Amino acid sequence: MYLVNKIFNNETIRTVWDKEEEKYFISVVDIVSVISESNNPQTYWRVLKKRLKDEGNETVTNCNALKLKAKDGEFFVLEWFRNEISFNF
């Protein structure tokens, strides 16, 4: 897997290229940060994810957890969408 940073509206969105599956994985929190313009995208995503699960939305069950470097330089387990799922989100 290779970490590739993409720029969208002057914001960095972390993506990972999986060579074996030939698919991108896109950071959920980065997408939420850009779309919502929230000051705390992790909290925004956690609340949104709970609401979506309560409604029976299956999109959140298709998130993958990968341990990669976060924006602050620490390594954390972050949630990622496959590229085709993120467009549905």
HTML snippet that shows the backbone in 3Dmol.js (N, CA, C, O; Angstrom):
<script src="https://3Dmol.org/build/3Dmol-min.js"></script>
<div id="view" style="width:600px;height:400px;position:relative"></div>
<script>
const pdb = `
ATOM      1  N   MET A   1       0.839  -1.168   0.000  1.00  0.00           N
ATOM      2  CA  MET A   1       0.000   0.000   0.000  1.00  0.00           C
ATOM      3  C   MET A   1       0.888   1.237   0.000  1.00  0.00           C
ATOM      4  O   MET A   1       1.947   1.266   0.628  1.00  0.00           O
ATOM      5  N   TYR A   2       0.437   2.243  -0.711  1.00  0.00           N
ATOM      6  CA  TYR A   2       1.187   3.476  -0.824  1.00  0.00           C
ATOM      7  C   TYR A   2       0.299   4.643  -0.416  1.00  0.00           C
ATOM      8  O   TYR A   2      -0.827   4.767  -0.897  1.00  0.00           O
ATOM      9  N   LEU A   3       0.803   5.503   0.472  1.00  0.00           N
ATOM     10  CA  LEU A   3       0.067   6.686   0.894  1.00  0.00           C
ATOM     11  C   LEU A   3       0.244   7.774  -0.154  1.00  0.00           C
ATOM     12  O   LEU A   3       1.369   8.109  -0.526  1.00  0.00           O
ATOM     13  N   VAL A   4      -0.866   8.322  -0.629  1.00  0.00           N
ATOM     14  CA  VAL A   4      -0.856   9.378  -1.626  1.00  0.00           C
ATOM     15  C   VAL A   4      -1.769  10.484  -1.123  1.00  0.00           C
ATOM     16  O   VAL A   4      -2.942  10.237  -0.844  1.00  0.00           O
ATOM     17  N   ASN A   5      -1.251  11.690  -1.004  1.00  0.00           N
ATOM     18  CA  ASN A   5      -2.080  12.807  -0.568  1.00  0.00           C
ATOM     19  C   ASN A   5      -2.683  13.497  -1.781  1.00  0.00           C
ATOM     20  O   ASN A   5      -1.983  13.813  -2.743  1.00  0.00           O
ATOM     21  N   LYS A   6      -3.970  13.723  -1.726  1.00  0.00           N
ATOM     22  CA  LYS A   6      -4.691  14.428  -2.784  1.00  0.00           C
ATOM     23  C   LYS A   6      -5.121  15.784  -2.230  1.00  0.00           C
ATOM     24  O   LYS A   6      -5.350  15.931  -1.030  1.00  0.00           O
ATOM     25  N   ILE A   7      -5.225  16.756  -3.106  1.00  0.00           N
ATOM     26  CA  ILE A   7      -5.650  18.088  -2.696  1.00  0.00           C
ATOM     27  C   ILE A   7      -7.043  18.351  -3.252  1.00  0.00           C
ATOM     28  O   ILE A   7      -7.290  18.161  -4.443  1.00  0.00           O
ATOM     29  N   PHE A   8      -7.957  18.793  -2.379  1.00  0.00           N
ATOM     30  CA  PHE A   8      -9.315  19.141  -2.771  1.00  0.00           C
ATOM     31  C   PHE A   8      -9.687  20.423  -2.036  1.00  0.00           C
ATOM     32  O   PHE A   8      -9.666  20.454  -0.806  1.00  0.00           O
ATOM     33  N   ASN A   9     -10.019  21.461  -2.758  1.00  0.00           N
ATOM     34  CA  ASN A   9     -10.336  22.766  -2.152  1.00  0.00           C
ATOM     35  C   ASN A   9      -9.246  23.203  -1.172  1.00  0.00           C
ATOM     36  O   ASN A   9      -9.546  23.683  -0.079  1.00  0.00           O
ATOM     37  N   ASN A  10      -8.000  23.037  -1.560  1.00  0.00           N
ATOM     38  CA  ASN A  10      -6.827  23.410  -0.757  1.00  0.00           C
ATOM     39  C   ASN A  10      -6.696  22.627   0.544  1.00  0.00           C
ATOM     40  O   ASN A  10      -5.958  23.042   1.437  1.00  0.00           O
ATOM     41  N   GLU A  11      -7.394  21.508   0.669  1.00  0.00           N
ATOM     42  CA  GLU A  11      -7.299  20.633   1.840  1.00  0.00           C
ATOM     43  C   GLU A  11      -6.689  19.302   1.412  1.00  0.00           C
ATOM     44  O   GLU A  11      -6.951  18.819   0.311  1.00  0.00           O
ATOM     45  N   THR A  12      -5.882  18.718   2.278  1.00  0.00           N
ATOM     46  CA  THR A  12      -5.269  17.423   1.980  1.00  0.00           C
ATOM     47  C   THR A  12      -6.230  16.306   2.343  1.00  0.00           C
ATOM     48  O   THR A  12      -6.788  16.284   3.440  1.00  0.00           O
ATOM     49  N   ILE A  13      -6.417  15.381   1.413  1.00  0.00           N
ATOM     50  CA  ILE A  13      -7.209  14.180   1.664  1.00  0.00           C
ATOM     51  C   ILE A  13      -6.265  12.993   1.490  1.00  0.00           C
ATOM     52  O   ILE A  13      -5.732  12.748   0.408  1.00  0.00           O
ATOM     53  N   ARG A  14      -6.077  12.269   2.580  1.00  0.00           N
ATOM     54  CA  ARG A  14      -5.170  11.116   2.531  1.00  0.00           C
ATOM     55  C   ARG A  14      -5.838   9.957   1.804  1.00  0.00           C
ATOM     56  O   ARG A  14      -6.972   9.581   2.099  1.00  0.00           O
ATOM     57  N   THR A  15      -5.115   9.411   0.860  1.00  0.00           N
ATOM     58  CA  THR A  15      -5.583   8.239   0.127  1.00  0.00           C
ATOM     59  C   THR A  15      -4.478   7.198   0.142  1.00  0.00           C
ATOM     60  O   THR A  15      -3.295   7.529   0.222  1.00  0.00           O
ATOM     61  N   VAL A  16      -4.874   5.945   0.064  1.00  0.00           N
ATOM     62  CA  VAL A  16      -3.920   4.840   0.028  1.00  0.00           C
ATOM     63  C   VAL A  16      -4.214   4.021  -1.214  1.00  0.00           C
ATOM     64  O   VAL A  16      -5.362   3.652  -1.463  1.00  0.00           O
ATOM     65  N   TRP A  17      -3.187   3.738  -1.989  1.00  0.00           N
ATOM     66  CA  TRP A  17      -3.327   2.902  -3.177  1.00  0.00           C
ATOM     67  C   TRP A  17      -2.948   1.476  -2.801  1.00  0.00           C
ATOM     68  O   TRP A  17      -1.826   1.224  -2.362  1.00  0.00           O
ATOM     69  N   ASP A  18      -3.879   0.546  -2.972  1.00  0.00           N
ATOM     70  CA  ASP A  18      -3.626  -0.867  -2.740  1.00  0.00           C
ATOM     71  C   ASP A  18      -3.315  -1.503  -4.085  1.00  0.00           C
ATOM     72  O   ASP A  18      -4.204  -1.702  -4.913  1.00  0.00           O
ATOM     73  N   LYS A  19      -2.066  -1.813  -4.288  1.00  0.00           N
ATOM     74  CA  LYS A  19      -1.609  -2.333  -5.582  1.00  0.00           C
ATOM     75  C   LYS A  19      -2.237  -3.688  -5.902  1.00  0.00           C
ATOM     76  O   LYS A  19      -2.561  -3.965  -7.057  1.00  0.00           O
ATOM     77  N   GLU A  20      -2.410  -4.533  -4.881  1.00  0.00           N
ATOM     78  CA  GLU A  20      -2.972  -5.870  -5.111  1.00  0.00           C
ATOM     79  C   GLU A  20      -4.433  -5.800  -5.554  1.00  0.00           C
ATOM     80  O   GLU A  20      -4.835  -6.498  -6.485  1.00  0.00           O
ATOM     81  N   GLU A  21      -5.228  -4.959  -4.887  1.00  0.00           N
ATOM     82  CA  GLU A  21      -6.646  -4.838  -5.226  1.00  0.00           C
ATOM     83  C   GLU A  21      -6.878  -3.823  -6.344  1.00  0.00           C
ATOM     84  O   GLU A  21      -7.958  -3.761  -6.931  1.00  0.00           O
ATOM     85  N   GLU A  22      -5.837  -3.026  -6.627  1.00  0.00           N
ATOM     86  CA  GLU A  22      -5.921  -1.944  -7.609  1.00  0.00           C
ATOM     87  C   GLU A  22      -7.075  -1.000  -7.284  1.00  0.00           C
ATOM     88  O   GLU A  22      -7.899  -0.676  -8.140  1.00  0.00           O
ATOM     89  N   LYS A  23      -7.111  -0.564  -6.011  1.00  0.00           N
ATOM     90  CA  LYS A  23      -8.146   0.340  -5.538  1.00  0.00           C
ATOM     91  C   LYS A  23      -7.535   1.373  -4.601  1.00  0.00           C
ATOM     92  O   LYS A  23      -6.521   1.132  -3.946  1.00  0.00           O
ATOM     93  N   TYR A  24      -8.186   2.529  -4.560  1.00  0.00           N
ATOM     94  CA  TYR A  24      -7.837   3.549  -3.588  1.00  0.00           C
ATOM     95  C   TYR A  24      -8.694   3.399  -2.347  1.00  0.00           C
ATOM     96  O   TYR A  24      -9.857   3.004  -2.426  1.00  0.00           O
ATOM     97  N   PHE A  25      -8.110   3.718  -1.200  1.00  0.00           N
ATOM     98  CA  PHE A  25      -8.833   3.861   0.052  1.00  0.00           C
ATOM     99  C   PHE A  25      -8.690   5.326   0.438  1.00  0.00           C
ATOM    100  O   PHE A  25      -7.591   5.878   0.383  1.00  0.00           O
ATOM    101  N   ILE A  26      -9.794   5.961   0.828  1.00  0.00           N
ATOM    102  CA  ILE A  26      -9.824   7.392   1.078  1.00  0.00           C
ATOM    103  C   ILE A  26     -10.227   7.639   2.528  1.00  0.00           C
ATOM    104  O   ILE A  26     -11.188   7.045   3.019  1.00  0.00           O
ATOM    105  N   SER A  27      -9.500   8.509   3.208  1.00  0.00           N
ATOM    106  CA  SER A  27      -9.765   8.793   4.620  1.00  0.00           C
ATOM    107  C   SER A  27     -11.146   9.414   4.807  1.00  0.00           C
ATOM    108  O   SER A  27     -11.459  10.454   4.228  1.00  0.00           O
ATOM    109  N   VAL A  28     -11.962   8.761   5.622  1.00  0.00           N
ATOM    110  CA  VAL A  28     -13.317   9.232   5.900  1.00  0.00           C
ATOM    111  C   VAL A  28     -13.273  10.588   6.605  1.00  0.00           C
ATOM    112  O   VAL A  28     -14.014  11.500   6.239  1.00  0.00           O
ATOM    113  N   VAL A  29     -12.418  10.723   7.603  1.00  0.00           N
ATOM    114  CA  VAL A  29     -12.347  11.961   8.377  1.00  0.00           C
ATOM    115  C   VAL A  29     -11.913  13.127   7.487  1.00  0.00           C
ATOM    116  O   VAL A  29     -12.394  14.246   7.663  1.00  0.00           O
ATOM    117  N   ASP A  30     -11.021  12.882   6.546  1.00  0.00           N
ATOM    118  CA  ASP A  30     -10.591  13.947   5.645  1.00  0.00           C
ATOM    119  C   ASP A  30     -11.740  14.396   4.746  1.00  0.00           C
ATOM    120  O   ASP A  30     -11.905  15.590   4.496  1.00  0.00           O
ATOM    121  N   ILE A  31     -12.530  13.447   4.263  1.00  0.00           N
ATOM    122  CA  ILE A  31     -13.698  13.797   3.435  1.00  0.00           C
ATOM    123  C   ILE A  31     -14.701  14.590   4.264  1.00  0.00           C
ATOM    124  O   ILE A  31     -15.211  15.617   3.816  1.00  0.00           O
ATOM    125  N   VAL A  32     -14.982  14.114   5.470  1.00  0.00           N
ATOM    126  CA  VAL A  32     -15.927  14.797   6.356  1.00  0.00           C
ATOM    127  C   VAL A  32     -15.431  16.207   6.674  1.00  0.00           C
ATOM    128  O   VAL A  32     -16.224  17.148   6.717  1.00  0.00           O
ATOM    129  N   SER A  33     -14.151  16.354   6.892  1.00  0.00           N
ATOM    130  CA  SER A  33     -13.572  17.661   7.196  1.00  0.00           C
ATOM    131  C   SER A  33     -13.797  18.650   6.060  1.00  0.00           C
ATOM    132  O   SER A  33     -14.170  19.798   6.303  1.00  0.00           O
ATOM    133  N   VAL A  34     -13.578  18.222   4.841  1.00  0.00           N
ATOM    134  CA  VAL A  34     -13.732  19.099   3.679  1.00  0.00           C
ATOM    135  C   VAL A  34     -15.202  19.425   3.427  1.00  0.00           C
ATOM    136  O   VAL A  34     -15.555  20.577   3.173  1.00  0.00           O
ATOM    137  N   ILE A  35     -16.051  18.407   3.500  1.00  0.00           N
ATOM    138  CA  ILE A  35     -17.470  18.608   3.180  1.00  0.00           C
ATOM    139  C   ILE A  35     -18.184  19.419   4.266  1.00  0.00           C
ATOM    140  O   ILE A  35     -18.945  20.336   3.959  1.00  0.00           O
ATOM    141  N   SER A  36     -17.938  19.082   5.520  1.00  0.00           N
ATOM    142  CA  SER A  36     -18.685  19.713   6.616  1.00  0.00           C
ATOM    143  C   SER A  36     -18.066  21.027   7.086  1.00  0.00           C
ATOM    144  O   SER A  36     -18.743  21.854   7.696  1.00  0.00           O
ATOM    145  N   GLU A  37     -16.777  21.217   6.799  1.00  0.00           N
ATOM    146  CA  GLU A  37     -16.017  22.370   7.300  1.00  0.00           C
ATOM    147  C   GLU A  37     -16.066  22.441   8.822  1.00  0.00           C
ATOM    148  O   GLU A  37     -16.008  23.523   9.407  1.00  0.00           O
ATOM    149  N   SER A  38     -16.174  21.273   9.456  1.00  0.00           N
ATOM    150  CA  SER A  38     -16.246  21.182  10.910  1.00  0.00           C
ATOM    151  C   SER A  38     -14.885  21.472  11.534  1.00  0.00           C
ATOM    152  O   SER A  38     -13.846  21.158  10.954  1.00  0.00           O
ATOM    153  N   ASN A  39     -14.901  22.078  12.727  1.00  0.00           N
ATOM    154  CA  ASN A  39     -13.664  22.293  13.474  1.00  0.00           C
ATOM    155  C   ASN A  39     -13.150  21.005  14.100  1.00  0.00           C
ATOM    156  O   ASN A  39     -11.969  20.901  14.432  1.00  0.00           O
ATOM    157  N   ASN A  40     -14.035  20.020  14.263  1.00  0.00           N
ATOM    158  CA  ASN A  40     -13.651  18.735  14.839  1.00  0.00           C
ATOM    159  C   ASN A  40     -14.243  17.612  13.995  1.00  0.00           C
ATOM    160  O   ASN A  40     -15.265  17.034  14.364  1.00  0.00           O
ATOM    161  N   PRO A  41     -13.605  17.297  12.860  1.00  0.00           N
ATOM    162  CA  PRO A  41     -14.179  16.296  11.954  1.00  0.00           C
ATOM    163  C   PRO A  41     -14.269  14.892  12.544  1.00  0.00           C
ATOM    164  O   PRO A  41     -15.141  14.119  12.146  1.00  0.00           O
ATOM    165  N   GLN A  42     -13.375  14.539  13.497  1.00  0.00           N
ATOM    166  CA  GLN A  42     -13.448  13.215  14.110  1.00  0.00           C
ATOM    167  C   GLN A  42     -14.750  13.055  14.885  1.00  0.00           C
ATOM    168  O   GLN A  42     -15.415  12.024  14.778  1.00  0.00           O
ATOM    169  N   THR A  43     -15.120  14.077  15.670  1.00  0.00           N
ATOM    170  CA  THR A  43     -16.372  14.036  16.423  1.00  0.00           C
ATOM    171  C   THR A  43     -17.570  14.073  15.477  1.00  0.00           C
ATOM    172  O   THR A  43     -18.541  13.340  15.663  1.00  0.00           O
ATOM    173  N   TYR A  44     -17.492  14.927  14.471  1.00  0.00           N
ATOM    174  CA  TYR A  44     -18.573  15.032  13.497  1.00  0.00           C
ATOM    175  C   TYR A  44     -18.822  13.667  12.858  1.00  0.00           C
ATOM    176  O   TYR A  44     -19.970  13.240  12.734  1.00  0.00           O
ATOM    177  N   TRP A  45     -17.740  12.973  12.448  1.00  0.00           N
ATOM    178  CA  TRP A  45     -17.868  11.653  11.823  1.00  0.00           C
ATOM    179  C   TRP A  45     -18.441  10.637  12.805  1.00  0.00           C
ATOM    180  O   TRP A  45     -19.302   9.840  12.431  1.00  0.00           O
ATOM    181  N   ARG A  46     -17.980  10.650  14.056  1.00  0.00           N
ATOM    182  CA  ARG A  46     -18.464   9.687  15.048  1.00  0.00           C
ATOM    183  C   ARG A  46     -19.980   9.829  15.243  1.00  0.00           C
ATOM    184  O   ARG A  46     -20.695   8.828  15.288  1.00  0.00           O
ATOM    185  N   VAL A  47     -20.470  11.070  15.360  1.00  0.00           N
ATOM    186  CA  VAL A  47     -21.906  11.310  15.548  1.00  0.00           C
ATOM    187  C   VAL A  47     -22.675  10.925  14.282  1.00  0.00           C
ATOM    188  O   VAL A  47     -23.713  10.266  14.357  1.00  0.00           O
ATOM    189  N   LEU A  48     -22.163  11.338  13.124  1.00  0.00           N
ATOM    190  CA  LEU A  48     -22.820  11.013  11.856  1.00  0.00           C
ATOM    191  C   LEU A  48     -22.877   9.498  11.638  1.00  0.00           C
ATOM    192  O   LEU A  48     -23.894   8.962  11.196  1.00  0.00           O
ATOM    193  N   LYS A  49     -21.778   8.821  11.951  1.00  0.00           N
ATOM    194  CA  LYS A  49     -21.713   7.364  11.785  1.00  0.00           C
ATOM    195  C   LYS A  49     -22.770   6.667  12.651  1.00  0.00           C
ATOM    196  O   LYS A  49     -23.432   5.733  12.200  1.00  0.00           O
ATOM    197  N   LYS A  50     -22.920   7.126  13.891  1.00  0.00           N
ATOM    198  CA  LYS A  50     -23.931   6.528  14.778  1.00  0.00           C
ATOM    199  C   LYS A  50     -25.329   6.747  14.213  1.00  0.00           C
ATOM    200  O   LYS A  50     -26.149   5.829  14.201  1.00  0.00           O
ATOM    201  N   ARG A  51     -25.599   7.964  13.747  1.00  0.00           N
ATOM    202  CA  ARG A  51     -26.918   8.256  13.181  1.00  0.00           C
ATOM    203  C   ARG A  51     -27.194   7.398  11.942  1.00  0.00           C
ATOM    204  O   ARG A  51     -28.295   6.874  11.776  1.00  0.00           O
ATOM    205  N   LEU A  52     -26.193   7.259  11.081  1.00  0.00           N
ATOM    206  CA  LEU A  52     -26.368   6.445   9.877  1.00  0.00           C
ATOM    207  C   LEU A  52     -26.612   4.980  10.229  1.00  0.00           C
ATOM    208  O   LEU A  52     -27.462   4.326   9.624  1.00  0.00           O
ATOM    209  N   LYS A  53     -25.866   4.466  11.210  1.00  0.00           N
ATOM    210  CA  LYS A  53     -26.080   3.078  11.646  1.00  0.00           C
ATOM    211  C   LYS A  53     -27.476   2.890  12.215  1.00  0.00           C
ATOM    212  O   LYS A  53     -28.138   1.890  11.938  1.00  0.00           O
ATOM    213  N   ASP A  54     -27.926   3.862  13.019  1.00  0.00           N
ATOM    214  CA  ASP A  54     -29.270   3.784  13.610  1.00  0.00           C
ATOM    215  C   ASP A  54     -30.353   3.773  12.531  1.00  0.00           C
ATOM    216  O   ASP A  54     -31.412   3.173  12.718  1.00  0.00           O
ATOM    217  N   GLU A  55     -30.086   4.437  11.400  1.00  0.00           N
ATOM    218  CA  GLU A  55     -31.036   4.472  10.287  1.00  0.00           C
ATOM    219  C   GLU A  55     -30.939   3.231   9.405  1.00  0.00           C
ATOM    220  O   GLU A  55     -31.754   3.042   8.502  1.00  0.00           O
ATOM    221  N   GLY A  56     -29.942   2.385   9.665  1.00  0.00           N
ATOM    222  CA  GLY A  56     -29.766   1.177   8.870  1.00  0.00           C
ATOM    223  C   GLY A  56     -28.938   1.386   7.617  1.00  0.00           C
ATOM    224  O   GLY A  56     -28.946   0.539   6.724  1.00  0.00           O
ATOM    225  N   ASN A  57     -28.227   2.497   7.535  1.00  0.00           N
ATOM    226  CA  ASN A  57     -27.379   2.783   6.383  1.00  0.00           C
ATOM    227  C   ASN A  57     -26.180   1.841   6.382  1.00  0.00           C
ATOM    228  O   ASN A  57     -25.467   1.747   7.381  1.00  0.00           O
ATOM    229  N   GLU A  58     -25.952   1.146   5.273  1.00  0.00           N
ATOM    230  CA  GLU A  58     -24.882   0.154   5.193  1.00  0.00           C
ATOM    231  C   GLU A  58     -23.541   0.744   4.780  1.00  0.00           C
ATOM    232  O   GLU A  58     -22.525   0.051   4.832  1.00  0.00           O
ATOM    233  N   THR A  59     -23.519   2.004   4.373  1.00  0.00           N
ATOM    234  CA  THR A  59     -22.267   2.623   3.941  1.00  0.00           C
ATOM    235  C   THR A  59     -21.216   2.570   5.036  1.00  0.00           C
ATOM    236  O   THR A  59     -20.047   2.297   4.763  1.00  0.00           O
ATOM    237  N   VAL A  60     -21.624   2.829   6.281  1.00  0.00           N
ATOM    238  CA  VAL A  60     -20.658   2.870   7.375  1.00  0.00           C
ATOM    239  C   VAL A  60     -20.107   1.487   7.715  1.00  0.00           C
ATOM    240  O   VAL A  60     -19.032   1.387   8.307  1.00  0.00           O
ATOM    241  N   THR A  61     -20.814   0.431   7.358  1.00  0.00           N
ATOM    242  CA  THR A  61     -20.302  -0.906   7.630  1.00  0.00           C
ATOM    243  C   THR A  61     -19.223  -1.300   6.625  1.00  0.00           C
ATOM    244  O   THR A  61     -18.516  -2.288   6.824  1.00  0.00           O
ATOM    245  N   ASN A  62     -19.096  -0.531   5.552  1.00  0.00           N
ATOM    246  CA  ASN A  62     -18.096  -0.818   4.523  1.00  0.00           C
ATOM    247  C   ASN A  62     -16.805  -0.036   4.706  1.00  0.00           C
ATOM    248  O   ASN A  62     -15.991   0.043   3.786  1.00  0.00           O
ATOM    249  N   CYS A  63     -16.610   0.542   5.886  1.00  0.00           N
ATOM    250  CA  CYS A  63     -15.366   1.252   6.184  1.00  0.00           C
ATOM    251  C   CYS A  63     -14.300   0.239   6.574  1.00  0.00           C
ATOM    252  O   CYS A  63     -14.584  -0.764   7.229  1.00  0.00           O
ATOM    253  N   ASN A  64     -13.083   0.514   6.166  1.00  0.00           N
ATOM    254  CA  ASN A  64     -11.954  -0.310   6.554  1.00  0.00           C
ATOM    255  C   ASN A  64     -11.103   0.469   7.546  1.00  0.00           C
ATOM    256  O   ASN A  64     -11.020   1.695   7.465  1.00  0.00           O
ATOM    257  N   ALA A  65     -10.480  -0.223   8.470  1.00  0.00           N
ATOM    258  CA  ALA A  65      -9.591   0.431   9.427  1.00  0.00           C
ATOM    259  C   ALA A  65      -8.146   0.137   9.042  1.00  0.00           C
ATOM    260  O   ALA A  65      -7.748  -1.020   8.911  1.00  0.00           O
ATOM    261  N   LEU A  66      -7.373   1.196   8.864  1.00  0.00           N
ATOM    262  CA  LEU A  66      -5.959   1.072   8.537  1.00  0.00           C
ATOM    263  C   LEU A  66      -5.167   1.948   9.495  1.00  0.00           C
ATOM    264  O   LEU A  66      -5.605   3.045   9.839  1.00  0.00           O
ATOM    265  N   LYS A  67      -4.007   1.472   9.927  1.00  0.00           N
ATOM    266  CA  LYS A  67      -3.179   2.254  10.841  1.00  0.00           C
ATOM    267  C   LYS A  67      -2.151   3.016  10.010  1.00  0.00           C
ATOM    268  O   LYS A  67      -1.243   2.435   9.415  1.00  0.00           O
ATOM    269  N   LEU A  68      -2.325   4.334   9.990  1.00  0.00           N
ATOM    270  CA  LEU A  68      -1.425   5.197   9.246  1.00  0.00           C
ATOM    271  C   LEU A  68      -1.163   6.470  10.032  1.00  0.00           C
ATOM    272  O   LEU A  68      -1.809   6.742  11.044  1.00  0.00           O
ATOM    273  N   LYS A  69      -0.209   7.236   9.547  1.00  0.00           N
ATOM    274  CA  LYS A  69       0.165   8.479  10.218  1.00  0.00           C
ATOM    275  C   LYS A  69      -0.948   9.507  10.062  1.00  0.00           C
ATOM    276  O   LYS A  69      -1.415   9.780   8.956  1.00  0.00           O
ATOM    277  N   ALA A  70      -1.363  10.072  11.191  1.00  0.00           N
ATOM    278  CA  ALA A  70      -2.380  11.117  11.189  1.00  0.00           C
ATOM    279  C   ALA A  70      -1.727  12.473  10.903  1.00  0.00           C
ATOM    280  O   ALA A  70      -0.506  12.563  10.773  1.00  0.00           O
ATOM    281  N   LYS A  71      -2.527  13.504  10.807  1.00  0.00           N
ATOM    282  CA  LYS A  71      -2.018  14.832  10.474  1.00  0.00           C
ATOM    283  C   LYS A  71      -1.031  15.358  11.507  1.00  0.00           C
ATOM    284  O   LYS A  71      -0.157  16.159  11.173  1.00  0.00           O
ATOM    285  N   ASP A  72      -1.159  14.912  12.775  1.00  0.00           N
ATOM    286  CA  ASP A  72      -0.260  15.379  13.823  1.00  0.00           C
ATOM    287  C   ASP A  72       1.026  14.554  13.911  1.00  0.00           C
ATOM    288  O   ASP A  72       1.855  14.795  14.788  1.00  0.00           O
ATOM    289  N   GLY A  73       1.196  13.586  13.012  1.00  0.00           N
ATOM    290  CA  GLY A  73       2.416  12.784  12.975  1.00  0.00           C
ATOM    291  C   GLY A  73       2.342  11.488  13.759  1.00  0.00           C
ATOM    292  O   GLY A  73       3.196  10.616  13.594  1.00  0.00           O
ATOM    293  N   GLU A  74       1.330  11.346  14.613  1.00  0.00           N
ATOM    294  CA  GLU A  74       1.149  10.112  15.382  1.00  0.00           C
ATOM    295  C   GLU A  74       0.491   9.054  14.494  1.00  0.00           C
ATOM    296  O   GLU A  74      -0.169   9.378  13.506  1.00  0.00           O
ATOM    297  N   PHE A  75       0.680   7.792  14.860  1.00  0.00           N
ATOM    298  CA  PHE A  75       0.031   6.713  14.128  1.00  0.00           C
ATOM    299  C   PHE A  75      -1.251   6.314  14.832  1.00  0.00           C
ATOM    300  O   PHE A  75      -1.251   6.026  16.029  1.00  0.00           O
ATOM    301  N   PHE A  76      -2.339   6.299  14.088  1.00  0.00           N
ATOM    302  CA  PHE A  76      -3.649   5.949  14.615  1.00  0.00           C
ATOM    303  C   PHE A  76      -4.356   5.025  13.632  1.00  0.00           C
ATOM    304  O   PHE A  76      -4.030   4.982  12.446  1.00  0.00           O
ATOM    305  N   VAL A  77      -5.320   4.296  14.151  1.00  0.00           N
ATOM    306  CA  VAL A  77      -6.197   3.519  13.274  1.00  0.00           C
ATOM    307  C   VAL A  77      -7.256   4.482  12.776  1.00  0.00           C
ATOM    308  O   VAL A  77      -8.011   5.053  13.564  1.00  0.00           O
ATOM    309  N   LEU A  78      -7.309   4.660  11.472  1.00  0.00           N
ATOM    310  CA  LEU A  78      -8.255   5.573  10.846  1.00  0.00           C
ATOM    311  C   LEU A  78      -9.208   4.787   9.961  1.00  0.00           C
ATOM    312  O   LEU A  78      -8.861   3.721   9.453  1.00  0.00           O
ATOM    313  N   GLU A  79     -10.402   5.315   9.782  1.00  0.00           N
ATOM    314  CA  GLU A  79     -11.376   4.646   8.926  1.00  0.00           C
ATOM    315  C   GLU A  79     -11.239   5.146   7.494  1.00  0.00           C
ATOM    316  O   GLU A  79     -11.018   6.331   7.243  1.00  0.00           O
ATOM    317  N   TRP A  80     -11.377   4.208   6.568  1.00  0.00           N
ATOM    318  CA  TRP A  80     -11.181   4.502   5.159  1.00  0.00           C
ATOM    319  C   TRP A  80     -12.310   3.894   4.350  1.00  0.00           C
ATOM    320  O   TRP A  80     -12.790   2.802   4.654  1.00  0.00           O
ATOM    321  N   PHE A  81     -12.730   4.612   3.313  1.00  0.00           N
ATOM    322  CA  PHE A  81     -13.668   4.094   2.321  1.00  0.00           C
ATOM    323  C   PHE A  81     -12.873   3.608   1.123  1.00  0.00           C
ATOM    324  O   PHE A  81     -11.823   4.164   0.800  1.00  0.00           O
ATOM    325  N   ARG A  82     -13.371   2.572   0.466  1.00  0.00           N
ATOM    326  CA  ARG A  82     -12.849   2.261  -0.864  1.00  0.00           C
ATOM    327  C   ARG A  82     -13.361   3.352  -1.787  1.00  0.00           C
ATOM    328  O   ARG A  82     -14.402   3.953  -1.520  1.00  0.00           O
ATOM    329  N   ASN A  83     -12.646   3.611  -2.861  1.00  0.00           N
ATOM    330  CA  ASN A  83     -12.997   4.748  -3.711  1.00  0.00           C
ATOM    331  C   ASN A  83     -14.433   4.711  -4.225  1.00  0.00           C
ATOM    332  O   ASN A  83     -15.063   5.765  -4.311  1.00  0.00           O
ATOM    333  N   GLU A  84     -14.976   3.548  -4.571  1.00  0.00           N
ATOM    334  CA  GLU A  84     -16.341   3.512  -5.106  1.00  0.00           C
ATOM    335  C   GLU A  84     -17.388   3.806  -4.030  1.00  0.00           C
ATOM    336  O   GLU A  84     -18.471   4.295  -4.349  1.00  0.00           O
ATOM    337  N   ILE A  85     -17.085   3.517  -2.772  1.00  0.00           N
ATOM    338  CA  ILE A  85     -18.019   3.786  -1.684  1.00  0.00           C
ATOM    339  C   ILE A  85     -18.032   5.278  -1.342  1.00  0.00           C
ATOM    340  O   ILE A  85     -19.087   5.834  -1.040  1.00  0.00           O
ATOM    341  N   SER A  86     -16.869   5.926  -1.388  1.00  0.00           N
ATOM    342  CA  SER A  86     -16.803   7.318  -1.017  1.00  0.00           C
ATOM    343  C   SER A  86     -17.645   8.191  -1.935  1.00  0.00           C
ATOM    344  O   SER A  86     -18.170   9.214  -1.495  1.00  0.00           O
ATOM    345  N   PHE A  87     -17.784   7.816  -3.182  1.00  0.00           N
ATOM    346  CA  PHE A  87     -18.608   8.596  -4.092  1.00  0.00           C
ATOM    347  C   PHE A  87     -20.088   8.471  -3.741  1.00  0.00           C
ATOM    348  O   PHE A  87     -20.860   9.400  -3.980  1.00  0.00           O
ATOM    349  N   ASN A  88     -20.487   7.339  -3.181  1.00  0.00           N
ATOM    350  CA  ASN A  88     -21.870   7.165  -2.730  1.00  0.00           C
ATOM    351  C   ASN A  88     -22.136   7.961  -1.471  1.00  0.00           C
ATOM    352  O   ASN A  88     -23.247   8.447  -1.260  1.00  0.00           O
ATOM    353  N   PHE A  89     -21.115   8.098  -0.630  1.00  0.00           N
ATOM    354  CA  PHE A  89     -21.246   8.794   0.644  1.00  0.00           C
ATOM    355  C   PHE A  89     -21.561  10.247   0.382  1.00  0.00           C
ATOM    356  O   PHE A  89     -21.715  11.025   1.324  1.00  0.00           O
TER     357      PHE A  89
END
`;
const viewer = $3Dmol.createViewer("view");
viewer.addModel(pdb, "pdb");
viewer.setStyle({}, {cartoon: {color: "spectrum"}});
viewer.zoomTo();
viewer.render();
</script>
